[in-house]
Amino acid sequence: MFDNTNPYKLRIEIILDQKHYYASFQNAENQMVEIEIAPTVADWLF
């Protein structure tokens, strides 16, 4: 069940940049947190 009281907003963008995948997360302070997804993981996800 989705918790509507959670103050954190989650927005995921998958960006293909020279075979590197990035996921961007926006936290409650509207700061963008970016992580890199390994190509092998990205292949498994997609």
C-alpha positions in Angstrom: 0.0 0.0 0.0 1.4 3.4 -0.9 2.0 5.6 2.0 0.6 9.1 1.2 2.1 10.5 4.4 5.7 10.0 3.1 7.1 13.5 2.6 9.7 12.3 0.1 8.9 12.6 -3.6 10.5 10.0 -5.9 11.0 10.7 -9.6 13.1 8.3 -11.6 14.6 9.2 -14.9 16.5 6.6 -16.9 19.0 8.3 -19.1 21.0 6.5 -21.7 24.3 8.3 -22.1 27.1 6.4 -23.8 25.7 3.1 -22.4 25.6 4.5 -18.9 22.2 4.5 -17.1 21.4 7.1 -14.5 18.5 7.3 -12.1 17.7 10.7 -10.6 15.8 10.9 -7.3 14.3 14.1 -6.0 14.2 14.3 -2.2 11.9 16.4 0.0 14.3 19.4 -0.2 13.9 19.3 -4.0 17.5 18.2 -4.3 18.4 15.9 -7.2 20.2 12.8 -6.2 21.7 10.9 -9.1 23.0 7.4 -9.1 24.6 5.4 -11.9 23.2 2.0 -12.7 25.7 -0.5 -14.0 25.1 -1.6 -17.6 24.6 -5.2 -16.5 22.0 -4.2 -14.0 20.3 -2.0 -16.6 20.3 -4.9 -19.1 18.6 -7.0 -16.4 16.0 -4.3 -15.6 15.1 -3.5 -19.2 
